[in-house]
Amino acid sequence: MRNLVMITPMTRWTLIVLVVSLIVSLRYPTKTGRNRLLMPYDWTPPSGLSSEWDRSMDMLSSVLLETSEEGLQSDSDAEPGEESGEGGHLEYDFYRETCPAAEDIVRKTMTRIYSQHPDAPAALLRLAFHDCFIKGCDASIFLDDNHGNESRSIEKQALPNRTLKGFDKIDLIKSEIEDSCPGIVSCADILVLATREGVLLTGGPFYPLSTGRRDSTASYYSEAMAEIPKPDDDITRTLYLFGARGFTERETVSLLGGHSIGKIGCDFVRNRLYNFHGTGRPDPTLPSDFLEEIRQRCEVNGNHSLGNDGSPPMVMTSATGKTYFPKLADSISSGASFDGHYYKSLIKGRGLLYADQQLMGDDTTAGFVRAYASEDDGSSFRLDFARAMMKMSSLNVLTGLDGRIRRNCSSI
């Protein structure tokens, strides 16, 4: 627990300001302007503290952005030119001259999308993860173009990506930005910005993002098939895949906490219920009452077939679409989102995905799970999740002369 809360090289004062500011940001959207990082729209500092608040925000913004840059530079496995591109780099408010309304358009459009589709943030979070995890945050996941080679598969067709949703939401945001600033803002930037706004809308933490990403001209089918983490991966495989991208055990545990929101398709858990690792039996680590409840939820007309039987995947979700299977874990409150409820489920052996439950199979990751679960407000988890998302959003980005700006996200 002591190691969990240490964040170096920040001073104690900076840490206090960071935590307080992030907690404030949980309750309010962000605004455009110099102090956009953590200030709510209609909030003003108390009388007599305006100048001190401005100085604090300037320092805090610098610390967070330096943290983001450090995360970007820490990926020593990247090929030359992958991180910052020849003649370019990510920077905060990159579009301030060329498309100053870009982030505001993303925010407003996401707010409208969320009001109509409350499951959209979880879909975009998963979409961003699948994009950034393979060759970096370059919007390669969107490409439908196989360069005229019908026998060449594209990244979107890889098995782990076939259930991804949210493409239409990014297309909508892209079209609105194109109307205002044609050919300026990349699909890669739109995806990470929209994901961030979605996280905030569901009650998650706000985190600052640098922009200036460019879009890939290639698609990576074989890499997606081999390197996207699978629902039935054990802890060794999970830590290997995340570690290969520069994530620590702590960051891995916090990023998997993104499963706190959204929906879990029954197809992802059916083998745990009936044919765990080809044994013809359920996962023996599942509590018997939990096993029966999941089976009842996932039953498809009495058919327990394990193959692709053509039936649509059943979905387990709360009435709000935001909680992680709340009726199966009595410690999870209705409507909870970015707090410790996901981790409390794991401690009780009630992780829905095998890969999630495997976090309890390693002493180090289990320690972080217990620490996150011990907090009623989830403050450490939220802070760690925000910092890990900043890092993930900067993985192996294309900038400068690398890549291009797509006018249509699905084609080069």
C-alpha positions as CSV (number, residue, x, y, z in Angstrom):
1,M,0.0,0.0,0.0
2,R,2.9,2.4,0.8
3,N,4.4,1.8,-2.6
4,L,1.2,2.4,-4.3
5,V,0.7,6.0,-3.2
6,M,4.3,7.1,-3.8
7,I,4.6,9.2,-6.9
8,T,8.1,10.5,-7.7
9,P,9.6,13.0,-8.5
10,M,6.6,15.1,-7.5
11,T,6.8,17.1,-4.3
12,R,4.2,16.5,-1.6
13,W,2.6,19.9,-2.4
14,T,2.3,19.1,-6.1
15,L,0.8,15.7,-5.3
16,I,-1.9,17.3,-3.1
17,V,-2.8,19.8,-5.7
18,L,-2.9,17.1,-8.4
19,V,-5.2,14.9,-6.4
20,V,-7.5,17.7,-5.4
21,S,-7.7,19.1,-8.9
22,L,-8.4,15.7,-10.4
23,I,-11.2,15.1,-7.9
24,V,-12.7,18.5,-8.8
25,S,-12.5,17.5,-12.5
26,L,-14.6,14.3,-11.8
27,R,-17.7,16.4,-11.3
28,Y,-17.4,19.0,-14.1
29,P,-16.6,19.1,-17.8
30,T,-13.5,21.1,-18.9
31,K,-13.4,24.4,-20.6
32,T,-11.3,25.9,-23.4
33,G,-8.6,28.4,-22.6
34,R,-5.3,28.5,-20.7
35,N,-6.5,26.7,-17.6
36,R,-8.6,24.1,-19.5
37,L,-6.7,21.2,-17.9
38,L,-8.6,20.9,-14.6
39,M,-11.0,23.8,-14.1
40,P,-14.8,23.3,-14.4
41,Y,-16.7,25.6,-16.8
42,D,-18.5,27.7,-14.3
43,W,-16.1,27.5,-11.4
44,T,-14.0,30.5,-10.2
45,P,-11.4,30.6,-7.4
46,P,-12.4,32.2,-4.1
47,S,-12.0,35.9,-3.8
48,G,-8.4,36.9,-3.3
49,L,-6.9,33.6,-4.5
50,S,-7.2,34.1,-8.3
51,S,-3.5,34.9,-8.8
52,E,-2.3,32.0,-6.6
53,W,-4.7,29.6,-8.4
54,D,-3.4,30.7,-11.7
55,R,0.2,30.0,-10.6
56,S,-0.8,26.7,-9.2
57,M,-2.6,25.7,-12.4
58,D,0.4,26.8,-14.5
59,M,2.7,24.6,-12.4
60,L,0.3,21.7,-12.3
61,S,-0.2,21.8,-16.1
62,S,3.6,21.8,-16.6
63,V,4.0,18.8,-14.2
64,L,1.2,16.8,-16.0
65,L,2.5,17.5,-19.5
66,E,6.1,16.7,-18.4
67,T,4.7,13.4,-17.1
68,S,3.1,12.7,-20.4
69,E,6.3,13.5,-22.3
70,E,8.3,11.2,-20.0
71,G,5.9,8.4,-20.7
72,L,6.3,9.0,-24.4
73,Q,10.1,8.9,-24.2
74,S,10.2,5.8,-22.0
75,D,9.3,3.4,-24.8
76,S,12.8,2.4,-25.8
77,D,11.6,-0.3,-28.1
78,A,10.1,2.2,-30.6
79,E,11.7,2.4,-34.0
80,P,13.5,5.7,-34.9
81,G,10.9,8.3,-35.9
82,E,7.9,6.4,-34.5
83,E,7.5,8.5,-31.4
84,S,7.9,12.0,-32.6
85,G,8.3,11.8,-36.3
86,E,10.8,13.6,-38.4
87,G,10.5,17.3,-37.8
88,G,7.5,17.1,-35.5
89,H,6.3,16.3,-32.0
90,L,3.2,16.3,-29.8
91,E,2.4,19.5,-28.0
92,Y,-0.4,20.8,-25.9
93,D,-3.1,22.6,-27.9
94,F,-1.4,21.7,-31.2
95,Y,-4.3,23.1,-33.2
96,R,-4.5,26.5,-31.6
97,E,-3.7,28.3,-34.8
98,T,-4.9,25.9,-37.5
99,C,-8.2,24.7,-35.9
100,P,-8.7,26.3,-32.5
101,A,-12.2,24.9,-32.1
102,A,-11.1,21.3,-32.6
103,E,-11.2,20.1,-29.0
104,D,-14.3,22.1,-28.3
105,I,-16.0,20.3,-31.2
106,V,-14.9,17.0,-29.8
107,R,-16.2,17.8,-26.4
108,K,-19.6,19.1,-27.5
109,T,-20.2,16.3,-30.0
110,M,-19.2,13.7,-27.4
111,T,-21.6,15.2,-24.9
112,R,-24.4,14.9,-27.5
113,I,-23.4,11.4,-28.4
114,Y,-23.4,10.4,-24.7
115,S,-26.8,11.8,-24.1
116,Q,-28.2,9.5,-26.8
117,H,-25.8,6.5,-26.4
118,P,-24.5,6.1,-22.8
119,D,-22.5,3.1,-23.8
120,A,-20.4,5.0,-26.3
121,P,-17.6,6.0,-23.9
122,A,-16.9,2.4,-23.0
123,A,-16.9,1.5,-26.7
124,L,-14.4,4.3,-27.5
125,L,-12.2,3.4,-24.6
126,R,-11.9,-0.2,-26.0
127,L,-11.4,1.1,-29.5
128,A,-8.6,3.5,-28.5
129,F,-6.9,0.7,-26.6
130,H,-7.0,-1.7,-29.5
131,D,-5.6,1.1,-31.8
132,C,-2.8,2.3,-29.5
133,F,-1.8,-1.2,-28.5
134,I,-0.8,-2.1,-32.1
135,K,1.9,0.0,-33.6
136,G,0.8,3.0,-31.5
137,C,-2.0,5.6,-31.6
138,D,-2.2,6.1,-35.4
139,A,-5.9,5.3,-36.3
140,S,-4.8,2.2,-38.2
141,I,-7.8,0.4,-36.7
142,F,-10.1,2.5,-38.9
143,L,-8.7,1.6,-42.3
144,D,-10.9,-0.4,-44.7
145,D,-8.4,0.0,-47.5
146,N,-6.3,-3.1,-48.4
147,H,-4.6,-1.3,-51.3
148,G,-6.6,-3.3,-53.9
149,N,-5.4,-6.6,-52.6
150,E,-8.5,-8.6,-51.8
151,S,-6.5,-11.4,-50.2
152,R,-4.9,-9.0,-47.8
153,S,-6.6,-8.7,-44.5
154,I,-6.9,-5.5,-42.6
155,E,-6.5,-4.7,-38.9
156,K,-10.2,-4.2,-38.4
157,Q,-10.9,-7.8,-39.5
158,A,-8.6,-9.4,-36.9
159,L,-10.5,-11.6,-34.5
160,P,-10.0,-9.5,-31.4
161,N,-11.3,-6.4,-33.3
162,R,-14.4,-7.8,-34.8
163,T,-16.6,-6.8,-31.9
164,L,-15.3,-3.3,-31.7
165,K,-17.8,-0.5,-31.8
166,G,-17.7,3.3,-32.0
167,F,-16.4,3.8,-35.5
168,D,-19.5,5.7,-36.4
169,K,-19.1,8.0,-33.4
170,I,-15.6,9.0,-34.5
171,D,-16.8,9.4,-38.1
172,L,-19.5,11.8,-36.8
173,I,-16.9,13.9,-34.9
174,K,-14.6,13.8,-37.8
175,S,-17.2,15.1,-40.2
176,E,-18.1,18.0,-37.9
177,I,-14.4,19.0,-37.6
178,E,-13.9,18.7,-41.3
179,D,-16.7,21.1,-41.8
180,S,-14.8,23.6,-39.7
181,C,-11.2,22.8,-40.5
182,P,-10.9,20.5,-43.5
183,G,-7.8,18.3,-43.7
184,I,-6.3,19.6,-40.4
185,V,-7.1,17.3,-37.5
186,S,-6.1,13.6,-37.6
187,C,-8.4,10.7,-36.8
188,A,-5.8,9.6,-34.3
189,D,-6.1,12.8,-32.3
190,I,-9.9,12.7,-32.5
191,L,-10.0,9.1,-31.1
192,V,-7.8,9.9,-28.1
193,L,-9.6,13.2,-27.4
194,A,-13.1,11.6,-27.7
195,T,-12.0,8.8,-25.5
196,R,-10.8,11.2,-22.8
197,E,-14.1,13.2,-23.0
198,G,-16.1,9.9,-22.8
199,V,-14.2,8.8,-19.7
200,L,-14.9,12.2,-18.1
201,L,-18.6,12.0,-19.0
202,T,-19.0,8.6,-17.2
203,G,-17.6,10.1,-14.0
204,G,-13.9,9.2,-14.7
205,P,-10.9,11.4,-14.3
206,F,-9.9,14.1,-16.7
207,Y,-6.3,13.9,-18.0
208,P,-4.5,16.4,-20.3
209,L,-3.5,15.3,-23.7
210,S,-0.9,16.7,-26.1
211,T,-2.0,16.6,-29.8
212,G,-0.3,16.6,-33.2
213,R,-0.7,12.9,-34.1
214,R,-0.9,11.9,-37.7
215,D,-2.7,8.9,-39.3
216,S,-1.1,5.7,-40.4
217,T,-1.0,4.7,-44.0
218,A,-0.9,1.0,-43.1
219,S,-3.0,-1.6,-41.4
220,Y,-1.6,-4.3,-39.1
221,Y,-3.7,-7.4,-39.2
222,S,-1.1,-10.0,-38.2
223,E,0.1,-7.9,-35.3
224,A,-3.5,-7.4,-34.0
225,M,-4.1,-11.1,-34.2
226,A,-1.0,-11.9,-32.2
227,E,-0.6,-9.0,-29.7
228,I,-4.1,-7.8,-28.6
229,P,-4.6,-9.2,-25.0
230,K,-7.2,-11.9,-24.9
231,P,-10.0,-12.4,-22.4
232,D,-8.6,-15.8,-21.4
233,D,-4.9,-14.7,-21.1
234,D,-3.1,-15.7,-17.9
235,I,-1.3,-13.1,-15.8
236,T,2.1,-13.9,-17.3
237,R,0.9,-13.2,-20.8
238,T,-1.0,-10.1,-19.8
239,L,2.1,-8.6,-18.0
240,Y,4.3,-9.6,-21.0
241,L,2.1,-7.8,-23.5
242,F,1.7,-4.6,-21.4
243,G,5.4,-4.7,-20.4
244,A,6.5,-4.9,-24.0
245,R,4.8,-1.5,-24.4
246,G,6.5,0.0,-21.4
247,F,3.7,-0.4,-18.9
248,T,4.5,-1.4,-15.3
249,E,2.5,-3.8,-13.3
250,R,0.8,-0.9,-11.5
251,E,-0.1,0.8,-14.8
252,T,-1.4,-2.5,-16.2
253,V,-3.7,-3.0,-13.2
254,S,-5.0,0.6,-13.5
255,L,-5.6,0.3,-17.2
256,L,-7.6,-2.9,-16.9
257,G,-9.8,-0.9,-14.5
258,G,-11.3,0.5,-17.6
259,H,-13.5,-2.6,-17.5
260,S,-15.3,-0.8,-14.7
261,I,-17.6,0.6,-17.3
262,G,-19.4,-0.8,-20.4
263,K,-20.7,-4.1,-21.4
264,I,-19.2,-7.6,-21.5
265,G,-20.3,-9.9,-24.3
266,C,-21.1,-13.4,-23.2
267,D,-19.0,-14.8,-26.0
268,F,-16.0,-13.6,-24.1
269,V,-16.8,-15.7,-21.0
270,R,-18.7,-18.7,-22.4
271,N,-15.6,-21.0,-22.4
272,R,-15.1,-20.2,-18.7
273,L,-18.6,-21.4,-18.1
274,Y,-18.6,-24.7,-20.0
275,N,-15.2,-25.6,-21.5
276,F,-12.4,-24.0,-19.6
277,H,-9.1,-24.6,-21.4
278,G,-10.7,-27.4,-23.4
279,T,-11.5,-29.5,-20.3
280,G,-15.3,-29.7,-21.0
281,R,-15.8,-28.3,-17.5
282,P,-16.2,-24.8,-16.1
283,D,-13.4,-22.7,-14.6
284,P,-12.9,-24.4,-11.2
285,T,-11.9,-21.0,-9.6
286,L,-15.4,-19.6,-10.3
287,P,-17.6,-19.5,-7.1
288,S,-20.5,-21.9,-7.7
289,D,-23.2,-19.2,-7.2
290,F,-21.4,-16.8,-9.5
291,L,-21.1,-19.5,-12.1
292,E,-24.8,-20.3,-12.1
293,E,-25.8,-16.6,-12.3
294,I,-23.5,-16.0,-15.3
295,R,-24.8,-19.1,-17.0
296,Q,-28.4,-17.9,-16.5
297,R,-27.5,-14.5,-17.9
298,C,-25.7,-15.9,-20.9
299,E,-28.0,-18.7,-21.9
300,V,-29.1,-18.4,-25.5
301,N,-32.3,-20.4,-26.1
302,G,-30.8,-23.2,-24.1
303,N,-27.9,-23.4,-26.5
304,H,-24.5,-23.7,-24.8
305,S,-22.6,-24.1,-28.1
306,L,-19.1,-22.9,-27.9
307,G,-18.4,-22.2,-31.5
308,N,-19.5,-19.3,-33.7
309,D,-23.1,-20.4,-34.0
310,G,-24.3,-17.2,-35.8
311,S,-26.3,-16.0,-32.8
312,P,-25.7,-12.4,-31.6
313,P,-23.7,-12.2,-28.4
314,M,-25.7,-11.7,-25.3
315,V,-24.7,-8.7,-23.2
316,M,-24.5,-8.4,-19.4
317,T,-24.9,-4.8,-18.2
318,S,-26.6,-2.7,-15.6
319,A,-29.7,-0.7,-16.3
320,T,-27.6,2.4,-16.8
321,G,-25.1,0.6,-19.0
322,K,-22.2,1.8,-16.9
323,T,-21.5,-0.7,-14.2
324,Y,-19.5,-3.9,-14.1
325,F,-22.1,-6.7,-13.7
326,P,-23.4,-5.1,-10.5
327,K,-26.1,-7.8,-9.7
328,L,-23.5,-10.5,-9.5
329,A,-21.3,-8.7,-6.9
330,D,-23.1,-7.5,-3.8
331,S,-20.3,-5.1,-3.0
332,I,-21.0,-3.1,-6.2
333,S,-23.4,-0.2,-5.9
334,S,-25.9,0.5,-8.6
335,G,-24.6,3.2,-11.0
336,A,-21.0,3.1,-9.8
337,S,-18.4,3.7,-12.4
338,F,-14.8,4.8,-11.9
339,D,-14.2,3.7,-8.3
340,G,-13.0,0.5,-6.6
341,H,-15.9,-1.8,-7.5
342,Y,-14.1,-3.6,-10.3
343,Y,-11.3,-4.4,-7.9
344,K,-13.6,-5.5,-5.1
345,S,-15.1,-8.0,-7.5
346,L,-11.7,-9.5,-8.2
347,I,-11.0,-9.9,-4.5
348,K,-14.2,-11.9,-4.2
349,G,-13.3,-14.1,-7.1
350,R,-16.0,-12.5,-9.2
351,G,-14.0,-11.1,-12.1
352,L,-16.1,-11.7,-15.2
353,L,-13.1,-12.2,-17.6
354,Y,-10.5,-14.8,-16.8
355,A,-7.7,-12.2,-17.6
356,D,-9.2,-9.8,-15.1
357,Q,-9.4,-12.4,-12.3
358,Q,-5.8,-13.4,-13.1
359,L,-4.7,-10.1,-11.6
360,M,-5.1,-11.9,-8.2
361,G,-2.8,-14.6,-9.4
362,D,0.4,-12.5,-9.0
363,D,1.6,-11.1,-5.7
364,T,2.5,-7.7,-7.2
365,T,-0.7,-7.1,-9.2
366,A,-2.9,-8.5,-6.4
367,G,-1.3,-5.9,-4.1
368,F,-2.4,-3.1,-6.4
369,V,-5.9,-4.7,-6.7
370,R,-6.3,-4.8,-2.9
371,A,-5.0,-1.2,-2.5
372,Y,-7.5,0.1,-5.2
373,A,-10.3,-1.9,-3.7
374,S,-9.6,-0.5,-0.2
375,E,-10.6,3.0,-1.1
376,D,-14.2,4.1,-1.1
377,D,-13.6,7.0,-3.4
378,G,-11.2,5.2,-5.8
379,S,-8.8,8.2,-5.7
380,S,-5.6,6.3,-6.2
381,F,-7.1,4.3,-9.0
382,R,-8.5,7.3,-10.7
383,L,-5.1,9.1,-10.5
384,D,-3.2,6.1,-11.7
385,F,-5.7,5.5,-14.5
386,A,-5.4,9.1,-15.7
387,R,-1.6,9.0,-15.8
388,A,-1.6,5.6,-17.6
389,M,-4.1,6.8,-20.2
390,M,-1.8,9.8,-20.9
391,K,1.0,7.3,-21.5
392,M,-1.1,5.0,-23.6
393,S,-2.4,7.8,-25.7
394,S,1.2,8.7,-26.7
395,L,2.5,5.3,-27.6
396,N,4.6,5.3,-30.8
397,V,2.7,8.2,-32.4
398,L,3.3,9.5,-35.9
399,T,4.0,13.3,-36.1
400,G,5.7,15.8,-38.4
401,L,6.2,14.3,-41.9
402,D,5.2,10.8,-40.9
403,G,1.8,9.4,-41.8
404,R,-0.9,11.8,-43.1
405,I,-4.1,13.5,-42.2
406,R,-7.0,11.5,-43.5
407,R,-10.1,13.3,-44.7
408,N,-12.0,10.1,-44.2
409,C,-10.9,7.9,-41.3
410,S,-11.6,4.6,-43.1
411,S,-9.5,5.3,-46.2
412,I,-6.1,6.7,-47.1
